Amino acid sequence: MNSRRVLVELFDSALRAVDGRACTARFLRGHKLPEVAVFAVGKAAAAMALGAHDALGGAIRSMLVVTKHGHSDPELSRIPGTLQLEAAHPVPDVSSLVAGAELASRVAALPPDVFPLFLVSGGSSSLVEDLAQGVSLGDLRALNERGLAAGWDIATLNAERAKYSRLKAGGVSRLLGPKRAQALFISDVPRDDPDVIGSGLLGRHGLDAVERHVIANVDGAVRAVVQAAHARGLECQAREGRFDGDAAVVAEEFLVALRATHADGLVWGGESTVTLPAVHGRGGRNSHLALTIARALLPGERLMVLAAGTDGTDGPTQDAGAIVDAHTVGRATLAGCDIERAWRDFDSGVALEAAEDLVHTGPTGTNVGDILIGLKQSAYSLRGDPLPRML
């Protein structure tokens, strides 16, 4: 079997393990809840809402689903009482204010006999917003653009966002007051902290009557890769703890570890950052990380690496990430791409497209951060076959 196909299948195993619909349904089945109002926000909101409907069915009176443009699900439109909204990510716009106003008004107007169920995943921060007094949409957009360009980690970015917002840092919890509620989270942040996921929409743990549960995280995705590799007769070694920091530094660390391991491969989960120049091209943190590895691979070195986002998007692109090997630079160069310029100008998506190394999944129904998987050729033959589509 071709190593590229194995990498795609291992990544697919990770996605299946943290699928929003499956994880939400699995948690809620067997739970006896009164009449429920569902509030789903994030990149995985549509999948999580469908999972709630699978488990609770007729107990759901209404559903508000807010997700990223292009991540909605037509199946939800056929469920009575469901309003599905799309909003901007990663930089909020007017659609984020519309969605935030809808969320706030519905939470504030909850009837006493209806139990609120919140389904929150990564991406929520820019999707729903109710601006603090004296703050303009321009102020908020400038903050997001500045933080993304500077490579702030998610905790820093969310802490700054909270200063501009009535919804972040426990704003939704405050709207609930003493009312009982349940919140399920798909986590893309360190330590799976509800005060950080979605900038803490349902933060203030211990100060309200919200029951909180993290139902999926990157650790589960990493374990799934290890298990799927084992089923194929491969030993895939997992890193303890999440990776973070500058994408180029993470790339160097991963390549050193992959070269040194006695296992057939490695799998890491986490989220890197990039610091963008004022003018930059197409790409995201995973494509930049992948291109950095491709540039560092020695001629003929028999290694192959996948770097991809579990949400199916790499920064502002429609690419999930890429799979690179020692021939990536050569393929891109033959296609007319200046690799060094592309890497320097953060135009990695163009270079990896030229090499035919990009991975496309579309919206995945989850978002637990990024996955790095590396394999040695001793495990499988590297023939440079075209990348298969995700299942």
C-alpha positions as CSV (number, residue, x, y, z in Angstrom):
1,M,0.0,0.0,0.0
2,N,1.2,3.5,-0.8
3,S,2.4,5.7,2.0
4,R,0.4,8.7,0.9
5,R,-2.8,6.6,1.0
6,V,-1.9,5.3,4.5
7,L,-1.4,8.9,5.8
8,V,-4.7,10.0,4.4
9,E,-6.4,6.9,6.0
10,L,-4.7,7.5,9.3
11,F,-5.9,11.2,9.3
12,D,-9.4,10.0,8.4
13,S,-9.3,7.7,11.5
14,A,-8.4,10.7,13.6
15,L,-11.4,12.7,12.1
16,R,-13.8,9.8,12.7
17,A,-12.7,9.5,16.3
18,V,-13.6,13.1,17.1
19,D,-16.6,13.5,14.7
20,G,-19.0,16.0,16.2
21,R,-22.2,14.2,15.3
22,A,-21.0,10.8,16.6
23,C,-19.4,12.2,19.8
24,T,-22.5,14.3,20.7
25,A,-25.0,11.5,20.0
26,R,-22.9,9.0,22.0
27,F,-22.7,11.3,25.0
28,L,-26.4,12.3,25.0
29,R,-27.9,8.8,24.4
30,G,-29.3,7.5,27.6
31,H,-29.6,11.0,29.1
32,K,-33.2,11.9,30.1
33,L,-33.6,15.6,29.5
34,P,-36.8,17.7,29.7
35,E,-37.8,19.7,26.7
36,V,-34.6,21.1,25.2
37,A,-33.5,24.3,23.3
38,V,-30.2,23.6,21.5
39,F,-27.6,26.3,20.9
40,A,-24.8,25.1,18.7
41,V,-21.9,27.4,17.8
42,G,-18.6,26.7,16.1
43,K,-17.0,25.0,13.1
44,A,-18.5,21.7,14.2
45,A,-21.9,23.2,15.2
46,A,-23.9,21.6,12.4
47,A,-22.5,18.1,13.1
48,M,-23.0,18.5,16.9
49,A,-26.6,19.7,16.4
50,L,-27.3,16.7,14.2
51,G,-25.9,14.4,16.9
52,A,-28.1,16.0,19.5
53,H,-31.1,15.4,17.2
54,D,-30.1,11.8,16.7
55,A,-30.0,11.2,20.5
56,L,-32.9,13.4,21.7
57,G,-35.2,13.6,18.7
58,G,-38.7,14.9,19.8
59,A,-37.4,16.3,23.1
60,I,-35.9,19.2,21.2
61,R,-38.2,22.2,20.9
62,S,-35.8,24.5,18.9
63,M,-32.2,24.6,17.6
64,L,-30.1,27.6,16.8
65,V,-27.0,26.6,14.8
66,V,-24.2,29.1,14.0
67,T,-21.3,28.0,12.0
68,K,-18.6,29.1,9.5
69,H,-19.6,30.0,6.0
70,G,-19.7,26.8,4.0
71,H,-19.9,24.6,7.1
72,S,-23.7,24.4,7.4
73,D,-25.6,21.1,6.7
74,P,-28.7,20.9,4.5
75,E,-30.0,18.1,6.7
76,L,-30.6,20.6,9.5
77,S,-33.0,22.6,7.3
78,R,-35.4,19.7,7.3
79,I,-35.6,19.6,11.1
80,P,-38.6,21.7,12.3
81,G,-37.7,24.5,14.7
82,T,-34.2,24.8,13.5
83,L,-32.5,28.1,12.5
84,Q,-29.1,27.7,10.9
85,L,-26.9,30.8,10.4
86,E,-23.5,31.2,8.8
87,A,-21.0,33.8,10.0
88,A,-17.5,34.9,9.4
89,H,-14.3,33.2,10.4
90,P,-11.5,33.9,11.4
91,V,-12.3,37.7,11.3
92,P,-15.8,38.6,12.4
93,D,-18.1,40.8,10.3
94,V,-21.7,42.0,10.4
95,S,-22.9,38.4,10.1
96,S,-21.2,37.7,13.5
97,L,-23.2,40.5,15.1
98,V,-26.4,39.2,13.7
99,A,-25.7,35.7,15.0
100,G,-24.6,37.0,18.4
101,A,-27.8,39.1,18.7
102,E,-29.9,36.0,17.9
103,L,-28.0,33.9,20.4
104,A,-28.3,36.5,23.2
105,S,-32.0,37.2,22.6
106,R,-32.9,33.5,22.6
107,V,-31.0,32.7,25.7
108,A,-32.5,35.7,27.6
109,A,-36.0,34.7,26.5
110,L,-35.8,31.0,27.4
111,P,-39.1,29.8,28.9
112,P,-38.7,28.3,32.5
113,D,-39.8,24.8,31.3
114,V,-37.2,24.5,28.6
115,F,-33.7,23.2,29.3
116,P,-30.8,24.8,27.4
117,L,-28.2,22.6,25.8
118,F,-25.1,24.3,24.4
119,L,-22.8,22.7,21.9
120,V,-19.6,24.6,21.5
121,S,-16.6,24.0,19.2
122,G,-13.6,25.9,18.0
123,G,-14.2,28.9,15.8
124,S,-17.0,30.2,18.0
125,S,-15.0,33.3,18.9
126,S,-15.5,35.1,15.6
127,L,-18.9,33.5,14.7
128,V,-21.1,35.2,17.4
129,E,-20.5,38.6,18.9
130,D,-22.3,41.3,20.9
131,L,-19.9,44.2,21.2
132,A,-19.1,45.8,24.6
133,Q,-20.1,49.5,25.0
134,G,-17.9,51.8,23.1
135,V,-16.4,49.1,20.9
136,S,-17.0,49.1,17.1
137,L,-16.9,46.2,14.7
138,G,-13.8,47.9,13.2
139,D,-12.1,47.7,16.6
140,L,-12.9,44.0,16.9
141,R,-11.8,43.2,13.3
142,A,-8.5,45.1,13.8
143,L,-7.8,43.1,17.0
144,N,-8.4,39.8,15.3
145,E,-6.3,40.7,12.3
146,R,-3.5,41.9,14.5
147,G,-3.5,38.8,16.7
148,L,-3.6,36.4,13.7
149,A,-0.8,38.2,11.9
150,A,1.3,38.3,15.0
151,G,0.9,34.6,15.7
152,W,-0.8,35.0,19.1
153,D,-1.7,31.6,20.6
154,I,-5.4,30.9,21.1
155,A,-5.4,31.7,24.9
156,T,-3.8,35.2,24.3
157,L,-6.1,35.9,21.4
158,N,-9.2,34.9,23.3
159,A,-8.3,36.9,26.4
160,E,-8.0,40.0,24.2
161,R,-11.3,39.3,22.4
162,A,-13.1,39.0,25.7
163,K,-12.3,42.7,26.5
164,Y,-14.4,43.7,23.5
165,S,-17.4,41.5,24.0
166,R,-20.5,41.0,26.1
167,L,-20.7,37.3,25.1
168,K,-17.1,36.1,25.7
169,A,-15.6,35.4,29.1
170,G,-18.8,33.8,30.5
171,G,-21.2,36.2,28.8
172,V,-23.7,33.5,27.9
173,S,-23.4,32.0,31.4
174,R,-24.3,35.4,32.8
175,L,-27.4,35.6,30.5
176,L,-28.5,32.3,32.0
177,G,-28.3,33.5,35.5
178,P,-29.3,30.7,38.0
179,K,-30.9,28.6,35.3
180,R,-29.7,25.0,34.9
181,A,-28.0,24.1,31.6
182,Q,-25.7,21.6,30.0
183,A,-22.7,22.5,27.8
184,L,-20.8,20.0,25.6
185,F,-17.4,21.0,24.1
186,I,-15.2,19.9,21.3
187,S,-11.9,21.3,22.4
188,D,-9.2,22.9,20.2
189,V,-7.3,24.5,23.1
190,P,-4.7,23.5,25.7
191,R,-6.0,21.8,28.8
192,D,-9.5,21.7,27.3
193,D,-10.5,24.6,29.4
194,P,-14.2,25.8,28.9
195,D,-13.0,29.3,29.9
196,V,-10.9,29.3,26.8
197,I,-12.9,27.3,24.2
198,G,-14.9,29.8,22.1
199,S,-13.4,32.6,24.2
200,G,-15.3,31.2,27.2
201,L,-18.9,31.7,25.9
202,L,-19.8,29.2,28.6
203,G,-17.0,30.1,31.0
204,R,-17.3,31.0,34.8
205,H,-17.1,27.3,35.9
206,G,-18.4,27.0,39.5
207,L,-20.2,30.3,39.4
208,D,-23.4,29.1,37.7
209,A,-25.6,26.1,37.2
210,V,-24.0,24.9,33.9
211,E,-22.9,21.3,33.7
212,R,-19.9,21.1,31.4
213,H,-18.4,18.2,29.5
214,V,-15.5,18.0,27.0
215,I,-16.6,15.2,24.6
216,A,-13.7,15.3,22.1
217,N,-10.1,16.7,21.9
218,V,-6.9,16.2,20.1
219,D,-5.7,13.5,22.4
220,G,-8.6,11.3,21.2
221,A,-7.6,12.0,17.6
222,V,-3.9,11.1,18.3
223,R,-5.0,7.8,20.0
224,A,-7.1,6.9,17.0
225,V,-4.1,7.3,14.7
226,V,-1.9,5.1,16.9
227,Q,-4.7,2.4,16.9
228,A,-5.3,2.7,13.2
229,A,-1.6,2.4,12.5
230,H,-1.3,-0.7,14.7
231,A,-4.2,-2.3,12.8
232,R,-2.0,-1.9,9.7
233,G,1.0,-3.5,11.4
234,L,2.7,-0.2,12.0
235,E,4.1,1.3,15.2
236,C,3.2,5.0,15.4
237,Q,4.7,6.8,18.3
238,A,2.6,9.6,19.9
239,R,4.1,12.6,21.6
240,E,3.1,13.4,25.2
241,G,1.2,16.7,25.3
242,R,0.2,19.1,22.5
243,F,2.7,20.8,20.2
244,D,2.6,24.6,19.9
245,G,4.7,27.6,19.0
246,D,6.1,28.8,15.7
247,A,5.3,26.5,12.7
248,A,8.9,26.5,11.4
249,V,10.2,25.6,14.9
250,V,7.6,22.8,15.2
251,A,8.6,21.5,11.7
252,E,12.2,21.3,12.7
253,E,11.4,19.5,16.0
254,F,9.1,17.0,14.3
255,L,11.6,16.2,11.6
256,V,14.4,15.6,14.1
257,A,12.1,13.3,16.1
258,L,10.9,11.4,13.0
259,R,14.5,10.8,11.9
260,A,15.5,9.6,15.4
261,T,12.5,7.3,16.2
262,H,12.9,3.6,16.0
263,A,9.1,3.3,15.3
264,D,7.6,3.3,11.9
265,G,6.2,6.8,12.4
266,L,5.1,9.6,14.7
267,V,1.9,11.4,15.4
268,W,1.6,14.7,17.2
269,G,-1.5,16.8,18.0
270,G,-1.6,20.5,18.8
271,E,-1.6,23.9,17.0
272,S,1.3,25.9,15.7
273,T,1.4,29.6,14.9
274,V,2.8,31.8,12.2
275,T,3.8,35.5,12.1
276,L,2.7,36.9,8.8
277,P,4.4,39.7,6.9
278,A,2.3,42.7,5.8
279,V,2.0,41.2,2.3
280,H,1.6,37.5,2.1
281,G,0.2,34.8,-0.2
282,R,-2.1,31.8,0.1
283,G,-1.6,29.4,2.9
284,G,-2.0,28.7,6.6
285,R,0.0,27.3,9.5
286,N,-0.2,23.7,8.3
287,S,0.9,24.4,4.7
288,H,3.8,26.6,6.0
289,L,4.8,23.8,8.4
290,A,4.6,21.2,5.6
291,L,6.6,23.3,3.2
292,T,9.2,23.9,5.9
293,I,9.6,20.2,6.3
294,A,9.8,19.7,2.5
295,R,12.6,22.2,2.2
296,A,14.6,20.4,5.0
297,L,14.2,16.9,3.6
298,L,17.4,15.5,2.1
299,P,17.5,14.3,-1.5
300,G,16.2,10.7,-1.5
301,E,15.3,10.8,2.2
302,R,12.6,8.2,2.6
303,L,10.2,10.1,4.9
304,M,6.7,11.4,4.3
305,V,4.7,13.9,6.5
306,L,1.1,15.0,6.7
307,A,0.3,18.3,8.4
308,A,-3.4,19.1,8.5
309,G,-6.2,20.9,10.4
310,T,-8.9,18.6,11.8
311,D,-11.6,21.2,10.8
312,G,-10.7,20.8,7.1
313,T,-9.4,24.3,6.6
314,D,-5.9,25.7,7.0
315,G,-6.2,29.3,8.0
316,P,-8.2,31.3,5.5
317,T,-7.8,28.6,2.7
318,Q,-10.0,25.7,1.6
319,D,-7.1,23.3,2.0
320,A,-6.9,21.1,5.1
321,G,-3.1,20.9,4.8
322,A,-0.6,18.9,2.8
323,I,1.5,15.7,2.5
324,V,5.1,16.2,1.6
325,D,8.2,14.1,0.8
326,A,11.7,14.5,-0.5
327,H,10.3,15.1,-4.0
328,T,7.9,17.9,-3.1
329,V,10.4,20.7,-3.9
330,G,11.4,19.1,-7.2
331,R,7.8,18.7,-8.3
332,A,6.9,22.3,-7.4
333,T,10.1,23.6,-9.1
334,L,9.3,21.6,-12.3
335,A,5.8,23.1,-12.3
336,G,7.5,26.6,-12.4
337,C,7.2,27.5,-8.7
338,D,10.0,29.4,-6.9
339,I,10.0,27.5,-3.6
340,E,12.1,29.9,-1.6
341,R,9.9,32.8,-2.6
342,A,6.8,30.9,-1.7
343,W,8.2,29.9,1.7
344,R,9.5,33.4,2.4
345,D,6.2,35.1,1.4
346,F,3.9,32.6,3.2
347,D,2.6,31.5,-0.2
348,S,3.0,27.9,0.7
349,G,-0.4,26.9,-0.7
350,V,0.6,27.9,-4.2
351,A,3.9,25.8,-3.9
352,L,2.1,22.8,-2.5
353,E,-0.6,23.0,-5.2
354,A,2.1,23.0,-7.8
355,A,3.6,19.9,-6.3
356,E,0.1,18.3,-6.1
357,D,0.6,17.8,-2.4
358,L,-2.4,19.6,-0.9
359,V,-5.0,17.7,1.1
360,H,-8.7,18.6,0.7
361,T,-11.4,17.2,3.0
362,G,-14.1,19.9,3.0
363,P,-15.8,20.6,6.3
364,T,-15.2,17.7,8.7
365,G,-17.7,18.2,11.4
366,T,-15.0,18.6,14.1
367,N,-12.3,20.9,15.2
368,V,-9.7,19.7,17.8
369,G,-6.6,21.4,16.4
370,D,-4.0,20.1,14.0
371,I,-2.5,16.7,13.4
372,L,1.1,15.9,12.3
373,I,1.8,12.3,11.1
374,G,5.1,11.1,9.7
375,L,6.0,7.8,8.2
376,K,9.2,6.1,7.1
377,Q,9.5,4.4,3.8
378,S,10.5,1.2,5.6
379,A,6.8,1.0,6.4
380,Y,5.4,1.3,2.9
381,S,6.6,2.1,-0.6
382,L,6.7,5.8,-1.6
383,R,5.8,5.9,-5.3
384,G,4.6,9.4,-5.6
385,D,1.1,8.4,-6.5
386,P,-1.6,11.1,-6.7
387,L,-3.2,12.0,-3.4
388,P,-6.5,10.1,-2.8
389,R,-9.6,12.0,-1.9
390,M,-10.7,11.8,1.8
391,L,-13.4,9.3,2.5
